[in-house]
């Protein structure tokens, strides 16, 4: 039986908690997880995405059996169109592809893009929407979740991660903001905390997947 979804996962060891795109518990059915060997965070989180060696991802994509295929890192958005052209099934490189429709609803000052590393996420990752580069907010180096991802740590304090993320968004949220876009696929587990003080509308990799293939993601993670 074909899996509902295949995930092209970076070569990492840090915990994939429920709500993370690469955690099996995030989905209604058992996903296919394909680890792309040597595709480390350091290699993929790159301000020159054209220099990424995409061949291992192409090979994994060609092997994927899922009804829909997604990656575990939003920094692969640059490769959305050439990768999607390799398959007849829906392909989701990143939540950033949602800018195609979000840009029709919001201007850059109304949208906050929360990313893992602001210094590395550039207009090149935003496709036809480079003006939204000014919407980007990144995780500070001192943040627990950023440290876990950067060092590929084996443990994570989810309570601390949630608290720090909520405080970060609240500190940067202005009266003009209307929508939150999560680039990083490791952020969706903390959406409840991000909505604690504002019932804000959030787009992330999971909502993009669910829009393209309904009944894939468990409702509690949308």
JOHU-V342122 format. One record per backbone hydrogen bond with DSSP energy under -0.5 kcal/mol. NH is the residue of the N-H (numbers start at 0). CO is the residue of the C=O. Records with the same first field share a line. If there is no record, write none. Layout:
NH=CO ; CO
This chain:
5=67
6=31
7=5 ; 69
8=6 ; 33
10=38
11=9
16=14
18=19
19=16
20=184
22=19
23=21
25=22
26=23
27=215
28=215
31=4
32=30
33=6 ; 31
34=32
35=8
36=34
38=35
39=37
43=39
44=40
45=43
50=47
51=48
53=51
56=53
57=53
58=54
59=55
60=56
61=57
62=58
63=59
66=2
67=3
68=89
69=5
70=91
71=7
75=72
76=73
77=74
78=75
79=76
82=78
83=79
84=80
85=82
86=83
89=66
91=68
92=90
94=182
96=93
97=94
98=95
99=96
100=97
101=97
102=98
103=100
104=100 ; 101
105=101
109=106
110=106 ; 107
111=178
112=110 ; 134
113=111 ; 180
114=112 ; 136
119=116
120=116
121=119
124=121
125=122
126=123
128=125
131=128
132=129
133=130
134=131
135=132
136=112
138=114
142=139
146=142
147=143
148=144
149=145
150=146
151=147
152=147
157=155
160=156
161=157
162=158
163=159
164=160
165=161
166=162
167=163
168=164
169=165
170=166
171=167 ; 168
172=168
176=173
177=109
178=109
179=200
180=111
181=179 ; 202
182=113 ; 180
183=113
186=183
189=186
190=187
193=189
194=190
195=192
199=197
200=177
202=179
207=203
208=204
209=205
210=206
211=207
212=208
217=25
220=217
221=218
